[in-house]
Protein backbone atom coordinates (compact mmCIF):
# COMPACT_ATOMS: atom_id res chain seq x y z
CA UNK A 1 0.00 0.00 0.00
CA UNK A 2 1.35 3.43 -0.92
CA UNK A 3 0.57 6.22 1.53
CA UNK A 4 -0.11 9.80 0.50
CA UNK A 5 2.42 11.72 2.61
CA UNK A 6 1.87 15.10 0.91
CA UNK A 7 0.06 16.59 3.94
CA UNK A 8 2.11 14.84 6.57
CA UNK A 9 3.60 16.77 9.47
CA UNK A 10 7.22 15.72 9.91
CA UNK A 11 9.36 16.26 13.01
CA UNK A 12 13.03 15.79 13.85
CA UNK A 13 14.25 14.22 17.02
CA UNK A 14 15.06 16.60 19.85
CA UNK A 15 18.45 14.84 19.88
CA UNK A 16 19.25 16.02 16.35
CA UNK A 17 22.14 18.40 16.69
CA UNK A 18 22.78 19.25 13.08
CA UNK A 19 25.55 17.68 11.06
CA UNK A 20 23.14 16.56 8.36
CA UNK A 21 22.57 13.05 9.69
CA UNK A 22 18.99 13.38 10.88
CA UNK A 23 15.81 11.50 10.23
CA UNK A 24 12.29 12.85 10.41
CA UNK A 25 9.27 10.94 11.65
CA UNK A 26 5.59 11.50 10.98
CA UNK A 27 3.34 10.42 13.82
CA UNK A 28 -0.02 11.50 12.44
CA UNK A 29 -0.66 8.58 10.06
CA UNK A 30 -3.02 5.97 11.56
CA UNK A 31 -1.44 2.51 11.56
CA UNK A 32 1.91 3.63 10.12
CA UNK A 33 5.08 5.46 11.12
CA UNK A 34 6.81 6.99 8.08
CA UNK A 35 10.51 7.87 8.42
CA UNK A 36 12.58 9.91 5.96
CA UNK A 37 16.03 11.44 5.54
CA UNK A 38 15.88 15.12 6.51
CA UNK A 39 18.44 15.97 3.80
CA UNK A 40 16.12 14.59 1.11
CA UNK A 41 12.56 15.57 2.08
CA UNK A 42 11.25 14.82 -1.42
CA UNK A 43 12.91 11.41 -1.44
CA UNK A 44 11.47 8.10 -0.34
CA UNK A 45 10.13 7.36 3.13
CA UNK A 46 10.30 4.05 4.92
CA UNK A 47 7.06 3.04 6.62
CA UNK A 48 6.91 0.92 9.75
CA UNK A 49 4.07 -0.45 11.83
CA UNK A 50 3.70 1.42 15.13
CA UNK A 51 4.76 -1.75 16.96
CA UNK A 52 7.83 -2.22 14.77
CA UNK A 53 8.89 1.38 15.23
CA UNK A 54 8.34 1.19 19.00
CA UNK A 55 10.54 -1.93 19.12
CA UNK A 56 13.24 -0.14 17.13
CA UNK A 57 13.17 2.91 19.44
CA UNK A 58 13.32 0.63 22.50
CA UNK A 59 16.36 -1.12 20.98
CA UNK A 60 18.11 2.19 20.33
CA UNK A 61 17.43 3.33 23.89
CA UNK A 62 18.66 -0.03 25.18
CA UNK A 63 21.95 0.17 23.28
CA UNK A 64 21.25 -2.64 20.81
CA UNK A 65 22.63 -0.61 17.88
CA UNK A 66 25.98 0.58 19.16
CA UNK A 67 28.31 2.62 16.97
CA UNK A 68 30.67 0.57 14.86
Residue pairs with C-beta under 8 A, 6 or more apart in sequence:
3 29
3 32
3 34
3 47
5 26
5 29
5 34
5 45
8 26
8 28
8 29
8 34
9 26
9 28
10 24
10 25
10 26
10 36
10 41
11 24
11 25
11 26
11 27
12 22
12 23
12 24
12 38
13 22
13 23
13 25
16 22
16 38
20 38
20 39
22 37
22 38
22 39
23 35
23 36
23 37
23 38
24 35
24 36
24 37
24 38
24 41
25 33
25 34
25 35
25 53
26 33
26 34
26 35
26 45
27 33
31 49
31 50
32 47
32 48
32 49
32 50
33 47
33 48
33 49
33 50
33 52
33 53
34 45
34 46
34 47
34 48
35 45
35 46
35 47
35 48
35 53
36 43
36 44
36 45
36 46
37 43
48 56
59 65
